[in-house]
Amino acid sequence: MARLRRSTHGGNVYAVSRDLSRDVRNLIDFSASINPLGPSPRVWQAMADSRHLLAHYPDPDCWELRHTLAKCWHRQPEEIVVGNGSTELIDVLPRALKIRHLLVAHPTFSEYAAAMERAGGRVSAVYAQRTEQYVQPIGDLCQVLDTRRPKSTTIDGVMLCHPNSPTGQACTVDEIRRLADIAQRRGVWVIIDEAFADYCAERSFLSAAVSWPRVVILRSITKFYALPGLRVGYAVAKSAVINALRRQMPPWSVNVMGQAAASAAVNDSGYAQKSVRFMDREREQFGFMLAALPGCLVTPTYANYFFLELPRGWHARELSAQLRSEGVLVRDCSTVPGANSRSIRLAVRSHDENDRLIQALSSLLRQQRS
Ligand SMILES: Cc1ncc(COP(=O)(O)O)c(C=O)c1O
């Protein structure tokens, strides 16, 4: 019998709960970067109001949600497609756009390469440098796209995670414009994954992207709106691109509750403002405390997580396992291409939870040194 593929992502509270015989509510999850404020109160109401729809199939067109999002981004509803999390859209993109050879900047989200593998395509990479605090290597991406190659090795898509996971680094809108210009000239698709961009709205390329026919922006409703269990994400692009994506998607992939909750969440601007204010404050304090841990290196971040390098002598796998045994989950990044064996990613959570993690980390790191 084929073995189940082990999850390479954070957030698997179920496995830890089984292993420790501990309820999920008694775990602290720093491995998935979810808004610690929890869902907007309007979400609960919207879900209660939609109960009668459970006996019907969901709206296959996600009409209301697409209209809500279109209004929010000043785009047409035909320029938006909703998926079962942005993961579903990442999965269908290579087939929908006939991308055979994708360029990525490591270290980055592993699903881009996984989706290409499933679609039978290949991936080439440039690398953000540790010595440059993992700033996004836009110059290198542009250079690769601008280099003439034999037809059989031509790159036809570039994927940019913005802000990047796991590093948290983000480019300026001008840098992305430069990349998009070159890609446009070369006939290359540019996909910008803005799953965490709600935390750095001034760097989002979504509004500017309207002028680039070969740019696709991906957004997630699961992180900023704290709804990962409902699985909703969307893509914004020209309507012909959206139609190509829709043709590859199964019907009804976004359920009734997901559609209702996402519409309510996106319409709650007060929740969005509160979440950004909360994150600005907690991220600064948490970052300050992480940087004070002896021997640890913290990468500057534009997202709701930190990329941390442990002191020499430590392995991320070992530290993650020790914290896991105490019911604290962190993201071990030691196997992420382009990151080293001491790399972990930590979500910014509530003030008390962040304090608890700092205490756990300092006591573990002290033990090792003595
Ligand atoms: C960078 C990035 N993009 C996309 C996703 C997928 O998010 P979702 O499918 O929940 O929308 C994730 C999930 O961890 C992610 O880290």
PDBQT file of the ligand as one rigid body, heavy atoms in Angstrom, charges set to zero:
ROOT
HETATM    1  C1  LIG A 401       3.223  31.494   1.163  1.00  0.00    +0.000 C 
HETATM    2  C2  LIG A 401       1.982  30.682   1.196  1.00  0.00    +0.000 A 
HETATM    3  N1  LIG A 401       1.156  30.737   0.166  1.00  0.00    +0.000 NA
HETATM    4  C3  LIG A 401       0.002  30.036   0.137  1.00  0.00    +0.000 A 
HETATM    5  C4  LIG A 401      -0.333  29.218   1.202  1.00  0.00    +0.000 A 
HETATM    6  C5  LIG A 401      -1.613  28.449   1.136  1.00  0.00    +0.000 C 
HETATM    7  O1  LIG A 401      -2.588  29.056   1.893  1.00  0.00    +0.000 OA
HETATM    8  P1  LIG A 401      -4.117  28.661   1.819  1.00  0.00    +0.000 P 
HETATM    9  O2  LIG A 401      -4.243  27.480   0.919  1.00  0.00    +0.000 OA
HETATM   10  O3  LIG A 401      -4.506  28.342   3.202  1.00  0.00    +0.000 OA
HETATM   11  O4  LIG A 401      -4.827  29.869   1.251  1.00  0.00    +0.000 OA
HETATM   12  C6  LIG A 401       0.499  29.131   2.313  1.00  0.00    +0.000 A 
HETATM   13  C7  LIG A 401       0.148  28.260   3.449  1.00  0.00    +0.000 C 
HETATM   14  O5  LIG A 401       0.866  28.063   4.372  1.00  0.00    +0.000 OA
HETATM   15  C8  LIG A 401       1.694  29.888   2.308  1.00  0.00    +0.000 A 
HETATM   16  O6  LIG A 401       2.540  29.839   3.351  1.00  0.00    +0.000 OA
ENDROOT
TORSDOF 0
